Amino acid sequence: MKYILMMIALTLTLQVSAQQSTGSIVGKLTDKELNNEPLAFANVLLKGTTQGTTSDFDGLYEIANVEPGTYTVVYSYLGYETIEIPNIEVVAGKVTNVDVPMSASSGVALDEVVVTTVARKDSEAALLLDQKRAVEIKTSIGAQELARKGVGDVATAVSKVTGVSKQEGSGNVFVRGLGDRYNVTTLNGLPLPSNDPSRKNIDLGIFGTSIVQSIGIDKTYSTRNYGDFAGANIDIVSKDYTGSGFIEIGLQSGINTVAAGEDFFLNEGPNYSGFYDENPPAFPLNNYNFTTSWDREDGGTPTNIGGSIRGGNSFNIGEDTRVNFFATGSFSNSFQYREGINSGGVNIGTALPNSEYDYIGYRYSTNTTAMGNVGIRHKNHSLKYNYLFLNTSTQRQDEFDGIIDREDDAPQGGGFVQRATFTRNTLFVHQLLGEHNLGNRFDVNWGAAYNFLANKVPDRRQNTVLPDNNNNPDGPKSFRLVSAASSNHRFFQDLDEEELSGNLAFTYKFKANEDDGFDGKVTLGYSGRFKEVDFEAEQFNFQILLRDSNNNPIDQPIVDPRNIDAYFNQENLSNGFYQIRTFRGPLSFAGALEPQFYNGSQDIHAGYFNLEYKFSEKFTVLAGVRGEQINQSINWSTVIQGEDSNELDNFEVLPSVSFRYALNDKQNLRLAASKTYTLPQFKERAPFLFQEEVNQDSFGNPNLQSSTNYNFDLRWELFPSSSEVVSLTAFGRFIQDPINQITVASAANDISWANTGDNAKALGAELEIRKQLFETEKETAESILKQNLTVGANFSYLNTNQKLDPEKIAEETTFTVRPTYTETNLSGASDFIVNADVSYYTELTENSNFQATMAFNYFSERVFALGSEGRGNLIDRGVPTLDLITKFQLNKHLTLGLNAKNLLDPTVERYQDNASGDIDPIFIERGILEEEVDILTYKKGIDLRFSLNYRF
């Protein structure tokens, strides 16, 4: 209708101005990739002139005051073929109308179309338009914005979105204060496995942005997604390519300012490639058959390097078929050094930690990525195959010096613990996706995936030496006073996760409208997800012996903490200084070499129905319901609970509704409400003792149950221009039977998981602003050069509260724990999250430009784990980060970059909170912790990285 009115108005104006000597070209651009919906923000230019314009939100464009004559009009859009239409005649006092359908593929039905360039449809403007059109509340970040902000991995990319923050030292993200268990990660709409047994979602930090076309963050639930959701569905859309052939090579190098200033040490065994593996030796208990050293070795010069190659092409087969392919491969590494304190459980009476160390950590990480896809489009049908391979590794050399146990080992200090850990994750993903447009009304979309993930911890080594005399902490060291067999050990872990998944959706459109579209759409779909998890672990403990078989005392020798190999060897094993045993016992125990394990399966069958209907030009509703049959079973054999099994078998009915009301062409008002659930993870239910950190163990709770979530969102948004947005959102979550991470009574900071009460509430608000401060153009003989300055900022406030129920916890757990508080915040929740960036861009010549971005992020402190037994919560302090990203494109082929990450270099801190507020009355009588005590501190340093890219 707006198009018709505009045409009438233009015609009347031209009739009234009969004497004018110029004409106009008007028309409408439509998007063939989106069923001929209006194509906004496309460029329209009169070839050989500087006259041009862009299409508006409705795809309309006008080039006014054109001198009479014959012109070639050029239509271009990022990601679509540029179309040149010659011989367009402009007549004085007349309007020339040219409507153009545009497409990423060939076959546009226009005479004398010339293809001049092709790029990707991943611009900020295109994604912002998609956000405006969607009925649901969604946010997307694309390759263009990722490049501008210098983002290297998906975890960092997602943390730039309103209300999202990243957990320090990992790729785990929090959305509106809700952590890992409340989020869902998918690749092209199909689920991904986790690379960590303690996590539901895969570490987003292992995905480099070179494989990403865009990342969608849906904070409101849609029935097309799985119902295990309350935070966000994070969908990674893999890179696609539809242009002419290219090859690009990239190199990078840099340093971490802290690591570069230190002598660097790592472990023997793992290599720099990240593909190391090691199995337990044969006959490990009766002979010393371990071949790798206990001692650290020179880690080399801590210089970060990386390289990548990528390329793609697309071509036609006949008139109606187009084939495209894209492939990329990369390798990168990084060195980190950490120094600070690391302490264990705090004594309430003295406010002193039970263990208190000076801590040094050396870390070396690698990321190897290979991705490829092949797509074919024939008329209204398309097929695409995606392959992804990821291999990530982290090698850690951690050293702890101080009090191991204030009541036992090295009570006055002088204890020394070192741990060498290598962790490797290998992921294979195969996906086949199909889209079929069967006429104007009926669409079929489907996808199938096979994922396999292997998580390995081969030969983790820990040794502990103590002062030979506790009264002389700085004196000679030995193993004489080491009592716990596990203080010196070698550990082997294997986790395999295999998953099949599939989606199928049928969509029927009805009630045709005057814009050649449809006001109604019905979708009927099915989703299936079938997961198998196998976890196995073996630990060989080196138990120090004080008496021989005849009960005679053994004279344990003095040892050099930097030469542990001199003690743990075949000679000293034969001399009876120590014995090797497993979790289950020494060689004399039946089944001593049987590994501990847990195996699990999770099958989900789901059907859903959606109805989307446009009641008017302003008002659209999307309503649906999803039914899910969930079966999660687990069986285990561990030393904590022997052999047993457990099963969850639930059927969930999950309604969802979203409303969009267009206040005008540039403003939307949205409302969404839904019901979802949250499943516990296998590790959270398996009664296996994970000793992942020297000062923190964890173990599962077999009685853990799923939570039920009720979600509400209200959002107003304004789109001042194609690249600008202002939005304000209010949201709420009501969670029944919330799952929380909670500390248990121990000498360290041991944690487990529990349904800590009947309900929890989360209420909050978000504000996002994206604004272009200025844009100028300078005309030269060769081209028009642009310059602009843009700013973006988003703020999130969250208030969470939950009532804790100690009786419920006691009934539904197998361990002794009583929360310190009767009410407290949800674990993982930050009150404030702030993201801001400023970007400057200038074109120096037609083929050279410079851009710089300063990006800031801050999250306020949040609960790591709920406190118990009179201690406050474990709190992670807020961390600000500031990054500078610069890129200089010298010509068509060569681009240079210089990035500086973490410029503020804040201290990362975790502390044990003093107990204050809503305290359980029982602890008022028993005693509470009245002081804050630092548990963990370190600095990460500044990462400086130089990059070079050459495009052939």
N, C-alpha and C positions, 0 to 999 in steps of 0.2 A: 504493500500500500504506500509506504514512504517513497518507494521508487517511482510509482505512478504519479504521486503528487509532485515530486521533484521535476519530473518530465513535463507535467502540465505547467508548472510555474516557469520553467525555463522557456517553454514554447511561447507563453503569454508575454514574457519579458522580451523575447526576440521580436514578436509581432509589434509591440509598442515601440521598440527601438529599430524601426524599419530602415532608418538612415545609417545605422552603424556599419562600419566597414570590415568587421571581423566576424568570425564564426566560432563554434565550440564543438568539442568532441566529448560525448558523454557515453556512459554505458554501465554495465554491471559485470563484475568478475565472479565466477562461481568455481567451486572446488570439486573437481570430479573425484578426488580421493575421499571426499566426505559427502557423497550422494548429492552433489551440486548445491551444497550449502554456500552462502556468501563467503567470498574470500577477502578478508580484510588485510590492509597494510601491504598490499602488493604495489609495486612500482609501475607507473605508466609514464613513458617518455617519448617525445617527438624526436626521432633519430636525427642527429646532426644539429640539434638545438639544445638550449638549456631549459626549455619549457617542459614541465612534467608535473605529476601529482602522485598521490597514493590513494588507494581505495579506503573507504571508511568501514565501520563495523558491519554495514549491510552490503558490502562489496561494491558500493557505488563510487564512481569517479567522475570528475569533470576537468577538462583542460579548456579554460575560457580564453577569450581574446586572442584567438589564433588567426594569423593573417591568412587570407584565402590562398589556396594552393593545394598541391598533392604531397602527402607526407607518408613516411613509414613510421608506424606506431609500435613501440617496443614494450612488451608486457613481461615483467620478471617478478619472481618470488623465490625466496630462499628455500631450496629443496625441490623446486619445480622447474621444468624446462622453460627457458625464455622463448617467447613467441614474438616474431616480427611480422607485422601485417602491412604490406606495402600498398601504395596507391589508394590511401584513404583521402578522399577529396573533402576539403573544407570550403564551404561557400559562404560569402558574406551574408550576415543576417539569418543564417540557417544553423540548425543543430544536426550534427552527424552522430548517429547512435551506433555503437559497436559493443555488443555483448560478447564476452570471451569466456569459454570454459577453459580452466587451466588444470594441468595434471603433471604428476611426477613421471608418467610414462608417455610414450609416443602414441600416435593414433588420434590426436585431436582433430576433429572434423572441420578444418579451416584450410582454405586454399593458400598455397605458397607460404607455408609455415617454415621458418628457419630456426633450427635449434642452435643456440649460441653458447649456452653455459648451463650447467646443472650444479646445484649444491644440496645441502641437507635442510630439511624442515625441522630445525631444532632451535630456532631463534627465540629470544625472550618474548618478542612480540607475538609469535605464533602460539607459544605456550600460554601466554597471558590471555589470548583470545579463547583458547580452549577452556581455560579456567572460567572465563566469563560466560561461555555457552553452557557449561555443564550444569546439571540440576543439582548434583551433589556438591558438597564443600570439598574442594581439592586444591592442591598446590603442586606445581611442577617446576623443576629446575633442569635446564637443558645444557647441551654441550657448549653453546655460546656463552652462557653465564658461568659455567664451570671454568672455561678457559679464561674469562675475564677476571675471575676471582682467584685464579691460580690453584684450584682445588685438584689434589692428586688422587684422592680416593673417595669412595661413596660415603663412608662414615662422616668425613669432613664436609662433604657436599650437603648431606642431609642436615647437619648441624647448623647450616646457614638459614634454614627454614624457621619460621615463627614457631616458638614453643618447643623447639628440639635442641637438645644438648647431647654431647658425647661424653661417655664415661672416660675418665683419665686413664691412659695406658691401655685402652682397648678400643675396638670398633663397635662396642655396645652403645646404643643410643637410648635416650629417654625422651618420650614424646609427652609433653604436658605433665611432666613429672612421673609418668608411668613407664616403668622399665621394660626390660627384655620380654618378660612373660606376657605383656599386654600387646605386643606388636607382632606383625606378620611381615615376612620378607618373601617377595616373589620375583621371578625373572620372566619378563614377558607374560605376566599373569599366571604363571605356574610356580608352585612352591619350591623353595630351596631348602636343603638340609642344613643343620647346624654343624659347625666344625669343632664345637666344644661341648662335651657331655653335660656341662653345667648350664648351657644356654639353649633357649628355644630357637633363636635366630642365628644365622651365620654372621660371622664378624664382617661387618660392612667395610672395614678398613682394608680387607684383602682384595677388594675390587678396585682396580685402577680406573680412572675416568676415561682412559683411552678406549675402553670397550663400551662406553655409555653414550647413547643418544639423548636420553632424558631419564629423570627419576621422578616418579609420581608419588606424592605423599597424600593418601586419603585418610583424613582424621575422623571422618564419619563413616559409619558402616553401610556397606551396600551388600545386598543379598547375593551378588555374584561372587563375593569373597567368602572365605571360610570364616565361621563364626567365632573362632578362637582369637578374639580381638577386643581391645578397648582403647588402645593408644593410637595406632596408625597402621595402615597397610602401605608398606614401602615397596613399590614396584620398580625394578630396574629394567628399562627398555634398552636392549642391546643395540649396538651400532648397526644401522642399515645404510646401504649406499645405492644411489640411483643415478650417479653422474658418469662422466667420462673417466677413462682409466687414469690412475695415479699411483705412485709409490712415494712413501715418505719415510725418511730415516731420522731418528732422534738420538741424541747423546746427552748425558747429563752427568755432572759431578758436583760434589760439595762436601761440606763438613758440618759437624755439630760442634759448637764452640766449647762445650764442656768436654766432650769426648776427645777432641783434637788436642787438648792441653794435658792429657794424661797418658801414662804408659797403659797400653790396653792388653787385657788378658782374656782368653777364652778357654775352651775345653779341648782336650785331645779327642779325635774321632771325627766329629762333624767337619765337613769341608765348607768352602765359601759358596758353593752352588745351592745349598739347601736341600739336596736330595739324599742325605745320609739316612742309613737305616742300620740297625744292629739287633740281633736276636740274643736271647740268653744262651750261654755256652752249654755244651753237653756236660753232664755230671757236675752241676754247679755246687753241690753241697759237700761232697767228699774230697774234692780237689779244688785248688785255686786255678780256675780256667779262664778268668776274665783277662782280656788283653788290653783294654784301654786304661789309661793312667787315671789315678785319683787326683792328680795335681794339675793345676792350671798351666797354660802355656802361653807364649807370646802370641797375641792376637793380630799382630801386624799393624800397619798404619791405618788408623780409623778414617778412611776416606770413602765417602758415599759415591757410588757410581751407578749408572743405569744406561740402558740402551733399548731401542724399540724400532720396529719396522712394521709398517702397515700399508695396505694398498687395496684397491677395489676397482671395479669396472662394471658397466652395464651396457647392454646392447640389445638390438631387436632381432627377433627371428620371425621373418614375415612381417605383416602389417599389424597383427593383433597380439603378438607375444613379446614380452620383454624379460630378459634374464639379468640378474645382478648378483654380484658376489663381493664379499668384503672379508679381509683377514688381517689379523694383527698379532704380533708376538712381542713380548717385552720381558726384561729382567731389571730389577733394581734391588739395591741393598741399603741398609742404614746401620750406623753405629751409634749407640747411646751409652752414656755414663751417668750413674746416679750415685749420690752420696748424701747421707743424712742419718736419721735415727729410725729404728724399727723396734717396737716394744710389744710385749704380750699383755695378757689380762691384768687389770689394775686391782690392787688390794684396796678394799673399801676403807679399812681402818687407817692405813698409812698413806693412801693415795699414791703408792709407788707401783709401777708395773712389775709383774712377776718376772718377766724377762726384759732386759734392757740392753740393746745393742747399738753400737756404731755400725752403720751399714754402708757397704760399697757394692754397686752392681754394674756389671758390664753386659751389654746386650748387642747382639748382631742379628739382624733380620733380613730375610730375602723374600722377594715376590716374583714368581715366574708365571706369566700369563700367556695363553694362546687361545684365540677365539676366531671362529670363522662362521660365515653364514652364506647360504645360497638361496636366492628367491627367484620365483618365476611367476609372472602375471600374464594371464591369458584372458582378454576381455574382462569379464566380471569375476574372475576366479584367480586366486593367488595361493601359492604354497611357499613355505619358507622352512628351511632346516637350519638350526643353530647348534653349534658345538662350542663348548667352553671347557678349558682346562686351566686349573689354578694349582700352583704348588707354593705354599708359604711356609716359612720356617722361622723360628726364633731360638737363638742360642744364648743362654744366660750363664754367667759366672757370678754368683752372689756370695758375699762374704760378710759374716757377722762377728763382731768382737765385743765381748762384755759379759754381763750377767745372764746366764742361761736359765737358772731357776733360783730365785732369791731364797728359797727354803732348802735347796738341794745342790744342784750342779753349779759350780763357780759362783757362789752367793756373793762374793766380794769382787767379782769380775775376773777377767783373764780367760774366760771361755772363748773358743774359736770354732765357728761353724762355717763350712763352705759347701755350697751346693752347685753342681754343674747340671744344667737342664737343657735338653734339646727337644723342641716340639715341632712336629711337621704335620701339615694338613694338605691333603691332596683331594681335589674335587674334580669330578667329571660330570658334565651336564650335556645331555642330548635332548633336543626339542624339535618337534615337528608341528607347525602351525598352519591352519588353513582358514581362508575366508572365501565365501561364495555368495554373490549377489544374484539371486534367482529372480530376475525381474525387478521392478521398482519396489515391490512390497515385501519380499521374503528374503531374509539373509540367514546364512548358516555360518557359525564360527566354531572352530574346534582347535584343540591343542592336546598334545600328549608329550610326556617327559619321562626320561629315566635319569636318575641322579645316583651317583655313588660317591661317598666321602669316606676317606680314611684319615683318622687322627692317630698319630703315633708319638709316644714318648719313649724313645729307645735308650735305655741305660742311663737314667737319671742317677747321679751319684751324690751322696751326702756323707761328709765325715765330721765328727765332733771330737775335739780334744779339750782337756781341762787342765788347770794347774795341777801339778803333781801334789801340791800342798795348797789347800784353799786359803791358808793364811799368807800365802805369797803369790798373789794373782799375777805378778809380772815375772814369776820364776819359770822354771822348766815346765814343759807340757808333757802329758802322757794320756793314755786311755784308761788308767788305773781306776779312776773314780766314775767312769761312764757306766751308768746302770742300765739304761734303756737299750734294748737290742736294736731298735729302729733308729737310734741316733747315728749309726753308721750303716748305710744301706745302698743297694743298687736296685732301681725300679724300672720295670718294663710295662708299657701300657699300649693296648691296641683297641681302637674303637672304629667299627665299620658301620656305616649307615647306608642302607639301600632303599630307594624309594621309587615307586611308580605313581604317576598322577595323570589325570586327564580332565579336560573341560569340554563340554558340548553345549551350545546355545542356539536355539531357533528364535528368530525375531520376525514378527509380522507387523507391518505398518498399515494403519488405517486412517480414514478421514483425510482425504487429500485436501490441501489448501491452495490458495491462489498463487502461492510462491513456488509451485511445483514440488512442494514437500508434503509431509503428513503431520497431522496434529497428534496422532496416537501411535503408540508402539507397545506391543506385548512381547515379552521374552520368557521363554520356558527353557530351563537349563538343568544340567547335571554336572556334578563335580565328584571326583573320586581321588582318594589319596591313601596309599598303602605303603607303610614304612616298616622296615625291619632294622633293629638296632642290636649289635653284638659288642659287648664290652668285656675285655679280659685284662687282668693285671697280675703280674708276679713281682714280688719284692723279696730280695735276698738281704736279710739282716745279718750284720757281722757283730755277734755278741761277744763282748770282752769277758774272758774267764779269769777269775781270781784264785780258783783252786783247781787242782788236777783231779783225775779220777780217784786218786788215793786221798783226797781231801788235804793235800799239801798246798800251801800258798804258792802262787805263781808270781814271780818278780817281773812285773810289767816294765818294759824299758821306757826311757825318755824318748820322745819322738819330736821330729822337726815338723811343725804344721805345714811347711812348704815341701815336704818330702814324705808324703803319706805312703807312697809306693814302697818305701823302705820297711814299712810295718806290715801292710796287707800284701802278703805274698805267700808262696807255697811253703817256704821255710818256716815262717812263724805259725802258719796253720798246722804244719806237722809238729811244731814244738808245743802246740796246745795253748798258744796265747789267746786264741779266739776260735769260735766255731761259726759256721755259716748255716743259717736257718731261714725258713720262709715265714710268711704270715702265719702259717698253720703249725710250724714247729720245725725241729731238726730232722735229719735224715731218718732217724729211728722212728719217727711218727708215720703212721700209715697215711698215705695221701698227702705227704708234705709238699710234693711238687705239683699238686693240682692247683691251677690258678684260681683266684677268685674271679667271679664273673657276674654280670647280669645281662639277660637277653630280654628284648621287648618287641612288641609289635603294636602298631597303631593303625587301625583301619577306619576310614571315614567315608561314608556314602552320603551324598547330599543332593537334594533336588530343590529348585527354587523357581519362583514365579514373580515377574516384574511387570508392572503397568506404568508406562510413562504417558501422560496426556497433557496437551497444551490447551487449557480452557480458553485462553485468550492470548493476545500478543504479549501480555504482561505476566500471566500466571501459568506456571507449569508444575505438575506434581509427578513424583516418582514414588510409587508404593510397591512393596513386595513382601514376600514371606519365604523363608528358607527352612527346610527341615534337615537335620543332620543326625545320622546314627553314628555314634562314636564308640569304639571299643579300644581301650588301651590296656594291654596286659603286660606284666613283667614278672620274670622269675629270676632268682638269684641264688648264689652260693657264696657266702661271705663269713668271715670270722665273727662278725657282730651278731648275726641272727641265723647262721647256718643256712640250710636250704629251705626256700619257701617261694611263694608266688602271691600275686595280687592282681586284681582286675577292676577297671572302671568300665561300666557299660551304661551309657546315657543316650537318651534321645532328646534333642533340643529343637524347639520351635522358635524361630528367630524372626520376628517382624521388623520391618524397617520402612520409614517414610521420609521423604525430602520434599520441601516446597521451595520454589524460586519465584519471587515476584519482582519483575523489572519495574522499578520506580520510574525510570526513563531510559534513554538509550545508553546511559553511562553508569547507572546505578542498579544494583540488585539487593534484594533482601532475601535471606535464605533461612530456612528452619529445617532441622533434622532431628529425628528421634529413632532409637533402635534398642533392641535387646541382643546381647551377645554372651559369651562365656569365656572362661580362662582355664585351660588345662594345666595341671602340674607336669613337669618334665621328668623324664626317666631318672635322671640323676637325683632329682629332688625326692624321689620315692624309693630309690635303691639304698638299702642299709650298708653302704660301702664307705669306708673311711678314706677320704681323699686328703692327702697331705701335700696340697699344691704349693703352699708357702711354708717357710720355716716357722712363722709365728701365727699360722692360721690353718686349721683343718676344717673339713666339712663332712657331713654325712646326711643321708636321706631319711625321709620319714615315710614309711610305707602306707600310713593312714591318711596321707594328704588327699584332699578332695578338690574338685573343680570349683571355681567361683562363677557367680552369675552377675552380669553387668548391665545396667540400664544407663543409656547414653543420651545426652541432649546437647544440641548446638544451635545457636542463633547468630547470624552473621549479616553485617551490612558491608557492602563493598562499592567503591567508586573507581571507575576507569577514566581518568582525565584524558589520556591519550593511549596510543598503541603500546607504549612502553612504561606507563605509569599506573599505579594502583594505590588505593588507600582502603584498608579494611579494618573492621572492628568486630571481634567475635567474643561472645559469652558462651561458656560451656560448663557442663556438669557431668559427673559420673557417680553413680550409686552402685557400690560393689557389695554383694552378699558373699559371706565366707571368704574374705580377702586372704590371699597368700602373702606372707611376709618372710623375709630373711631375718633370723633372730639369733642373737648370741646365746650360747649355752654355758652352763657352769663349767669352767675349765681354767687351767693355768695360762692358756694362750687366748686367742680371740676366736675360738671355734664357733662355727655357725651351723645351723640347720634351717629347715623350712617348716612352717605350720600355718594352718588356718587360724589366725590369731584372734578372731572375734566374729560377731554376727554380721557386721557391716562396716563399710568405710565410705566416706564422701570426699569428692574432689570438685571444687568449684573454682573457676578461673576466668580470665579475660585475656585477649590477645589484640595487639594493634600492629598493623603492618603499613609501611609507607615506602613507596618506590617513586622517585621523582627525578625528572631531568631538569637540572638547573639552567642549562643553556645549551643551544646547538647553533653553530654558525656554519656558513658555507662560503668558500672562497673560489672564485672562478679563475682557472688558468687556461692556457692555450690548449692543453691536452685534456683536462677534466675539471670536475668540481670537487674540491677538497673539503671534507667535513671535520668539525671539531666539536666535542661535547663533553659535558661534565654531569654525571649522574650520581645520586645518593640513594641509599636504601637503609631502612632501619626497621626492626621489629622488636616488640616488647611482649613479654608474657608474664602474667601474674597468676599464681596458683595457691589455693588454700586447701590443705587436706586434713582430714581428721578421721580417726578410727577408735572405736572403743574396744579395748583388749579384754579378753575373757580368760583368766588363768585356769578356771575349771575346764573350759572347753579344750584348752591346749593340753592339760593333763590327761584328759580322756582320749584325745586323738593323737597322742604322740607316744613314742617308746623311750623318751629321754626325760630327764628332770630339768625343767626350766619354768621359771615364773617371771613374767615381764615386770620390769620396775614400775612402769606406768599403767594407769587405768585408761588413759587416752593419750594418743600421740599422732605424729604425722605418718604418712605412708613411707615405706622405705623407697629411696630413689627420688623423692620429690623435692624440687627446688622451688622456693617462693618466687624468684625472679630469674628470667632468662632474657638476655639482650644480645641482639646481633645488629651490626651496622657496617656499612661499607661506603666508600667514596671512590668513584672511578673516573679517570680522565682519558680521553681518546682523541688523537689527532692524526689526520692523514698528511703525510709530508710530500708524497708524490702519488701518482696513480697507483703504484705498486708497493709503496712503503708507508708504514704507520708506526705509531708508538702508543702504547697504553699502559696505564699504571693503576693499581687498585690497592687501597688500604682497607683491610677488613678487621673488625673487632668482634670478639665474642666474650660473653660473661654469663656464668650461672652462679647463683647464690648457693650457700651450703645446703647439703641434703643428707638424709639419713642413709648410711650404708647398711646398717643392721640394727634392729631394735635391741635396746638394752634389757638386761635381766639381772635378777638377784641383787638389786640395789644399785647397780651401775646405770648410768645414763646411756643414751643411744651412741653408737659409733657414727661419727659425723665426718663427711668429706667437706672441707672448706671450699668456698667459692673460688674459682680460678678465672682470671681474665687472660685472654690471648689477643695478640695484635700481629697481623701478618702484612707484609708488603710484597706485592706481586708486580713485576714489570715485564713487558714483552716488546721487542723492537723487531718489526718485520722490515728487513733491508730491501728485499725485492720480491719477485714472484716466488722465488725458490727458498730463500734463506731467512730464518727467524731465530733471534737470540732472546733468551730470557734470564732474568735474575730474580730469585725469590728469597725472602728472608722471613722465616716462620718463627713464631713465639718470641717476638722482639722484647716483650716485657719480662720474659723469663721468671714468672712468679714461682714461689715455693709451693709445691704440692703437699697438702697436709691432710692427715686424718687424725681425729682426736676422740678420746672417750669423754663424753659430755658429763658434766656434773648432774646429778639427779635433782631436778627441780620441776615444779608444775604439778600435774595430776599423778601423784605417786601412790602406789598401792599401800594402804595403811600398814600392812604387815612389815614393810621395810622401814617405816618410820620407827618401829620398835627395834628391828634387827640392826639397822644402820644403813646409811646410804653414802655413796661417793659424793663428796661435797666440793671437789675441785675438778677442773678440766685438766686432762693429761694428754699430751701429744703421743700418738701411737706410731705415726709414720710421717716422715718428711723427706723431701728430696727436690732437686731442681732438674729440669730436663735440658736446659741449654737452648741456644738459638740455632736453628737449622738454616744454613746458607747453601743455596743450590743454583748452579749455572747450567743452562740448557741450550742446545743447538738443534734445530730441526731443518732438514733440507727436503724439499718436495720436488720430485722429478716431473 
